[in-house]
Amino acid sequence: MVKLMLTILTDKNFLLYAAQNYQNPSCRDIHEFNEDLRRIKYIKKLITRYVESGNLKERLILNHLIVLSNVFPPEALCRILYLKMENQMIYLKPFLLMLSLLPKTIQNVRTEKIVDTDNIGIDLNIVTKLKQI
C-alpha cells in the first residue's frame, strides 16, 4: 500500500489546496466557491465574539460547518480550519467532534508536523451547550 505524502499547507498554497479538495458538483462559478470559503471567516468571527462576550451562536456555527463538510472531505476541512483557526481550535473542537469530522491527526499544516487532536484542549462551556441541542 502506497501512502500519499501530504503537501505542507500554508497561506501561500491555501486557495489551490481548497480548490483541489472542493467537491461541489452543483458549483457554477468561482463566486460559489468563494462564498463557501467565506464561511470559515464567519465561523472565526462567531468564535471570536464568543471569546470576547460569552455569546455563543452554536447553531449558526454548526450550520456553517455542516455546509463546509458537504463540500470538503473531513481531512481537508480540518486541515483548512487548523490553518486558519489554529488558536481557536479549543473552541472549534467540540463542534467537529459533535459532527464526527475531527480526525485523529492533522498533518502538515505550516510545517511537517503531525498534530494529535487528542492533545487539543476543549472548551467545556461549548460542550455543555452542544449537549443541550
C-alpha positions in Angstrom: 0.0 0.0 0.0 1.4 3.4 -1.0 0.9 6.2 1.5 0.3 9.6 -0.1 2.6 12.4 1.1 0.6 15.5 2.0 1.9 18.8 0.9 2.6 21.2 3.6 -0.5 23.5 3.8 0.4 27.2 4.1 -1.4 30.5 3.5 0.5 30.6 0.1 -1.0 27.4 -1.3 -4.3 27.6 0.6 -6.5 28.5 -2.3 -5.0 25.9 -4.6 -5.5 23.2 -1.8 -9.0 24.3 -1.2 -9.9 24.3 -4.9 -8.3 20.8 -5.3 -10.4 19.4 -2.5 -13.7 21.3 -3.2 -16.4 18.8 -4.0 -19.5 20.7 -5.0 -20.9 19.2 -8.2 -23.6 22.0 -8.4 -21.0 24.8 -8.2 -21.5 27.0 -11.3 -18.8 29.6 -10.8 -16.0 31.0 -8.6 -18.4 33.1 -6.7 -20.0 30.0 -5.0 -16.5 28.6 -4.2 -15.5 32.0 -2.6 -18.9 32.1 -0.7 -18.2 28.7 0.8 -14.7 29.8 1.8 -16.1 32.9 3.5 -17.9 30.5 5.9 -14.5 30.0 7.5 -14.3 33.7 8.2 -17.8 33.7 9.6 -17.0 30.8 12.0 -13.9 32.6 13.1 -15.8 35.8 13.8 -18.5 33.9 15.7 -15.9 32.2 17.9 -14.0 35.5 18.4 -17.3 37.1 19.5 -17.9 34.1 21.9 -14.4 34.5 23.4 -14.9 38.3 23.9 -18.5 38.4 25.1 -19.6 34.9 26.0 -22.3 35.0 23.4 -22.2 31.7 21.5 -24.3 31.2 18.4 -23.8 27.4 18.4 -26.5 26.6 15.8 -25.1 29.1 13.3 -21.5 27.7 13.7 -22.9 24.2 13.3 -24.8 25.2 10.1 -21.6 26.7 8.6 -19.6 23.6 9.5 -22.3 21.3 8.0 -22.2 23.3 4.7 -18.4 23.1 4.7 -18.4 19.4 5.4 -20.7 18.9 2.4 -18.2 20.5 0.0 -14.9 19.4 1.6 -13.8 16.0 2.7 -13.3 15.8 6.5 -9.5 15.6 6.5 -9.2 18.5 4.1 -11.7 20.6 6.0 -9.9 20.0 9.3 -6.5 21.0 7.7 -8.1 24.2 6.3 -9.7 25.0 9.7 -6.5 24.3 11.6 -4.5 26.6 9.2 -7.0 29.4 9.5 -8.0 29.0 13.2 -5.2 27.2 15.0 -5.5 29.4 18.1 -9.3 28.8 18.2 -9.3 25.0 17.8 -10.1 24.7 21.5 -13.5 26.2 20.7 -13.9 24.5 17.4 -13.1 21.0 18.6 -16.4 20.3 20.3 -18.3 21.2 17.1 -16.1 19.0 15.0 -16.5 16.1 17.5 -20.2 16.5 17.5 -20.3 16.3 13.7 -17.8 13.4 13.7 -15.4 15.4 11.5 -12.3 15.5 13.7 -9.6 13.1 12.5 -7.1 11.5 15.0 -4.4 13.7 13.5 -4.0 16.8 11.4 -0.9 16.7 9.2 1.5 19.1 7.6 -0.1 22.4 8.4 2.6 25.1 8.1 5.3 22.5 8.9 5.9 18.8 8.6 4.4 18.2 12.0 1.6 15.9 12.9 -0.9 17.3 15.4 -2.6 14.7 17.6 -6.1 16.1 18.0 -6.4 14.4 21.4 -3.9 17.0 22.6 -6.0 19.9 21.6 -7.9 21.4 24.6 -11.7 21.7 24.7 -14.0 24.4 25.9 -16.3 22.7 28.4 -18.9 25.5 28.2 -19.3 24.8 24.5 -19.6 21.1 25.2 -22.4 21.8 27.7 -24.3 24.0 25.2 -23.9 21.4 22.4 -25.3 18.6 24.7 -28.5 20.7 25.0 -29.1 20.6 21.3 
